[in-house]
Amino acid sequence: MVFNTTLLPRITVIVPTFNRAASVQRFLASLDELEFSDSLPTEVIIVDNGSTDGTAEILLENSKRPHPFEFVFLRETARGKSNALNSGIAVSRGDLLIFADDDVVVDRHWLIKHWECHRDSDFDAVQGRVLPGLDPQGHPASQSDVREYNVPIVDYGDRIRLIQNFTGANASLKREVIEQVGLFNPRLGPGALGFSEDTEYSMRIRKAGFSIGYAPDAVVFHELSPERCGRTYHRRVEYIKGMGRSLYRQDSICFKVFPALLACCIRYGIYRVLGNAQKAYKSEGRIWKWWGVLNGKLGSSRLSTMSPTHRARGLQSGQSSPEAHFQD
């Protein structure tokens, strides 16, 4: 199959990883099954963020094997997914940069479908579809159990469309976006304040006048990890997201945070009475998210007295959150 490559002549795939040896092996295996174009040069940059479980050794060994793409293995010692992403961006040569998480496997058309969406649309950033994959034993989850795995499912249907935010598990940006918007915020994301580096970056993209689109055929499958399963994990995740939101959104405690928290509590009670478990589960998560926002706002005075450098170091070392090293 021949592709017109005059618009975006080179692609870079950037994947940060930390202590996910088995997941990385599955991801690498899916890369080897990808559909590539000889006229569309591609480099894959995997950035190890200080793994101690053999991930680095797997990547080093993989770098010695032949691939239909250029394989680049980097090490980033500064903790945090955002730091790893920024390290990959710094050495990348692509005109189109595609980001993926280390705990997904990609559909064989994934890379080409990202490129085709940019070629055929005016979008500056593109979100691909994220669907639930398999557990470590190779089994799918039932429809009723998928939500318990807390997978960041992204599915806006089967048509290309405009959306507000992208999820870093499966997204792509034109280089000009990064040149104008800048790098990822090292205060946010796994290894720092847990999450929200992609949400905050999406806000900056829109503020700069760029648009974000959805490409339904650029698909990845997110693994179902037992470590992510259950209400305890769900509550913790949403709380951390709320803490992150308190850093980059100017939400009024009186006019935004308290009303939203109260509304979520009411909805949760209604859904429990009606027996709607799925909506009750989501509402409970939103309660914890707004509780995180509230606690973040109440603690923001201490953060505001710190310099940006010390603030970033404090978040990465866990000084502002007991879950600072939580991985997504």
C-alpha positions in Angstrom: 0.0 0.0 0.0 1.4 3.4 -1.0 0.8 6.6 1.0 1.2 10.2 0.1 3.9 11.4 2.5 4.3 15.0 1.3 2.5 16.6 4.3 4.3 14.9 7.2 7.4 13.2 6.0 8.7 11.8 9.3 7.1 10.2 12.3 8.4 9.8 15.9 6.8 7.5 18.4 7.6 8.4 22.1 6.8 6.0 24.9 7.9 6.6 28.6 8.2 3.6 30.8 8.8 2.8 34.5 9.0 -0.7 36.1 6.7 -2.4 33.6 8.9 -5.1 32.1 6.1 -7.5 31.1 4.0 -4.7 29.7 6.9 -3.2 27.7 7.5 -6.6 26.1 3.9 -6.9 25.0 4.0 -3.3 23.6 7.3 -4.0 21.7 5.8 -7.2 20.2 2.8 -5.2 18.9 5.1 -2.6 17.4 6.8 -5.3 15.3 3.4 -6.1 13.8 2.7 -2.5 12.8 2.0 -1.5 9.2 4.7 0.9 8.0 5.4 2.8 4.8 8.9 2.8 3.3 8.3 6.4 2.2 7.3 7.4 5.8 10.5 7.2 7.9 9.7 6.3 11.5 11.7 6.4 14.8 10.5 4.8 18.0 11.9 6.4 21.2 11.4 4.5 24.5 12.4 6.4 27.5 13.2 4.5 30.7 12.5 6.6 33.8 14.7 4.7 36.2 13.3 1.2 36.2 14.6 -1.4 38.6 12.6 -4.5 37.4 14.6 -5.4 34.2 12.8 -3.0 31.9 16.0 -1.3 30.9 17.7 -4.6 30.1 14.7 -5.6 27.9 14.9 -2.3 26.0 18.7 -2.6 25.6 18.4 -6.1 24.1 15.6 -4.9 21.9 17.7 -2.1 20.5 20.1 -4.7 19.1 17.4 -6.4 17.0 16.5 -5.3 13.5 13.2 -3.4 13.1 11.2 -1.8 10.3 11.8 1.5 12.2 14.7 3.2 13.9 14.7 2.2 17.6 16.1 4.6 20.2 16.5 3.7 23.8 16.9 6.6 26.3 17.4 6.9 30.0 15.9 9.8 32.0 16.9 10.0 35.6 14.6 12.9 36.6 11.5 11.1 37.9 8.2 11.7 36.3 6.4 10.8 33.1 6.5 14.4 31.9 10.3 14.5 32.3 10.5 11.3 30.3 8.3 12.7 27.5 10.2 15.9 27.4 13.5 14.0 27.1 12.1 12.0 24.2 10.8 15.2 22.5 14.2 16.8 22.9 15.9 14.2 20.7 13.0 13.5 18.3 13.3 14.3 14.6 9.7 13.7 13.5 7.3 16.2 12.0 4.5 14.2 13.6 5.0 13.0 17.2 2.8 10.1 18.5 2.6 9.3 22.2 1.6 6.0 23.8 1.7 4.5 27.3 3.8 1.4 28.0 0.8 -0.7 29.1 -1.0 -0.7 25.8 -0.7 -2.9 22.7 -1.3 -1.2 19.3 -3.5 -2.2 16.4 -1.4 -2.9 13.3 -2.9 0.1 11.5 -2.4 2.5 14.5 0.5 4.5 13.2 -0.8 5.0 9.7 -4.3 5.9 11.0 -2.8 8.7 13.1 -0.9 10.0 10.1 -3.9 9.7 7.8 -6.1 11.7 10.2 -3.5 14.5 10.2 -3.2 14.3 6.4 -7.0 14.4 5.8 -8.0 17.0 8.4 -7.0 20.4 9.9 -6.5 19.0 13.4 -3.2 19.9 15.1 -3.5 17.2 17.7 -5.2 13.8 17.4 -6.6 11.5 20.0 -6.8 7.8 19.1 -9.3 5.3 20.4 -8.4 3.5 23.7 -10.2 0.2 24.3 -9.9 -2.4 27.1 -7.4 -5.2 26.3 -6.6 -8.4 28.1 -5.5 -9.2 31.7 -2.0 -10.8 32.3 -3.5 -14.3 31.7 -4.8 -13.2 28.3 -8.5 -12.9 29.3 -10.8 -10.0 28.5 -13.1 -8.5 31.1 -16.8 -8.9 31.0 -18.8 -5.8 30.1 -20.0 -5.4 33.6 -16.4 -5.7 35.1 -14.5 -3.4 32.7 -15.2 -0.3 34.8 -13.6 -2.0 37.9 -10.3 -2.1 36.0 -10.2 1.7 35.8 -8.9 1.7 32.2 -8.9 5.1 30.6 -11.3 4.1 27.8 -11.6 6.7 25.0 -14.4 5.9 22.5 -16.2 8.7 20.8 -17.7 6.5 18.2 -16.8 5.7 14.6 -16.4 9.1 13.1 -13.6 11.7 13.0 -14.7 14.6 15.1 -13.5 17.6 17.2 -12.9 17.0 20.9 -11.7 19.1 23.9 -8.9 17.0 25.5 -6.5 14.2 24.6 -5.4 11.2 26.8 -1.7 10.5 26.7 -2.1 6.8 26.3 -2.8 7.3 22.5 -2.3 10.8 21.0 -0.3 12.6 18.3 0.8 16.2 17.8 2.3 18.1 14.9 5.7 19.5 15.8 4.6 23.1 15.4 2.2 22.5 18.3 5.1 21.6 20.6 7.2 24.5 19.3 4.5 27.0 20.2 2.9 25.4 23.3 6.1 24.1 24.9 6.9 20.9 26.8 4.9 18.9 29.3 4.5 20.3 32.9 6.9 18.3 35.1 4.8 19.1 38.2 2.0 16.8 36.7 1.7 13.2 35.7 2.9 9.9 37.1 6.1 10.3 39.2 5.0 13.8 40.2 1.3 14.5 41.1 0.0 11.3 39.6 -2.1 12.5 36.6 -3.4 15.3 34.4 -0.3 16.2 32.4 -2.3 15.5 29.3 -5.3 17.4 30.4 -3.3 20.5 31.3 -1.4 20.2 27.9 -4.7 20.0 26.1 -5.8 23.3 27.7 -2.6 25.0 26.5 -3.2 23.6 23.0 -6.6 25.1 22.8 -5.5 28.4 24.4 -2.8 28.6 21.6 -5.6 28.3 19.0 -4.9 24.8 18.0 -7.6 22.1 17.6 -7.8 18.5 18.8 -9.5 15.8 16.8 -10.5 12.2 17.4 -9.3 9.3 15.1 -11.5 6.2 15.7 -9.3 3.9 13.6 -6.0 4.7 15.5 -6.6 2.1 18.1 -4.7 0.8 21.2 -5.8 -1.8 23.7 -5.1 -1.0 27.3 -4.1 -3.9 29.5 -6.3 -4.9 32.4 -4.0 -4.9 35.4 -5.2 -6.4 38.7 -3.3 -3.6 40.5 -5.7 -1.0 39.0 -8.8 -3.0 39.8 -11.4 -1.9 42.4 -12.9 1.0 44.2 -9.9 1.8 46.4 -7.7 2.4 43.3 -10.5 4.4 41.7 -10.9 6.7 44.6 -7.2 7.3 44.9 -6.9 8.0 41.2 -9.7 10.5 41.2 -8.4 12.2 44.3 -5.0 12.6 42.7 -6.6 14.0 39.6 -8.3 16.6 41.7 -5.1 17.5 43.4 -3.6 18.0 40.0 -6.5 20.1 38.8 -6.0 22.5 41.7 -2.5 23.3 40.3 -3.6 24.3 36.8 -7.3 25.4 37.1 -8.5 28.6 38.8 -11.6 27.0 40.3 -13.4 29.1 43.0 -13.9 27.1 46.2 -17.2 28.9 46.9 -18.7 29.1 43.4 -17.2 26.0 41.7 -15.7 23.4 44.1 -18.3 23.3 46.8 -21.3 23.2 44.4 -19.7 20.5 42.3 -18.9 18.4 45.3 -22.4 18.8 46.7 -24.0 17.9 43.3 -21.9 14.8 43.0 -22.8 13.7 46.5 -26.5 14.1 45.6 -26.2 12.3 42.3 -24.3 9.4 44.0 -27.1 9.0 46.6 -29.8 9.0 43.9 -28.0 6.4 41.8 -27.5 4.2 44.8 -31.2 4.3 45.6 -32.1 3.6 42.0 -29.6 0.7 41.8 -27.6 2.2 38.9 -24.2 0.8 39.9 -22.3 2.2 36.9 -23.4 5.8 37.4 -23.0 5.5 41.1 -19.4 4.3 40.6 -18.7 7.3 38.3 -20.3 9.7 40.7 -18.3 8.4 43.6 -15.1 9.0 41.6 -16.2 12.5 40.9 -16.8 13.1 44.7 -13.2 12.1 45.4 -11.9 14.2 42.5 -13.6 17.4 43.8 -12.4 16.5 47.3 -8.9 16.4 45.9 -9.4 19.8 44.3 -10.6 21.2 47.6 -7.6 19.8 49.5 -5.3 21.1 46.8 -6.8 24.5 47.0 -6.6 24.6 50.7 -2.9 23.6 50.5 -2.1 25.9 47.6 -0.8 28.7 49.9 2.1 26.5 50.9 2.9 25.7 47.3 2.6 29.3 46.2 5.5 30.3 48.6 7.8 27.8 46.9 9.9 28.7 43.8 8.9 26.8 40.6 12.0 24.7 40.9 11.4 23.7 44.5 7.7 23.2 43.8 8.5 20.7 41.0 11.1 18.9 43.2 8.6 18.8 46.1 5.9 17.2 44.0 8.3 14.7 42.5 9.6 13.7 45.9 6.1 13.3 47.3 6.1 16.3 49.6 2.7 17.5 48.4 0.9 14.2 48.1 1.2 10.8 49.7 0.5 9.4 46.2 3.2 11.4 44.4 4.9 8.2 42.9 1.7 6.6 41.9 1.9 5.3 38.3 -1.0 5.5 35.8 
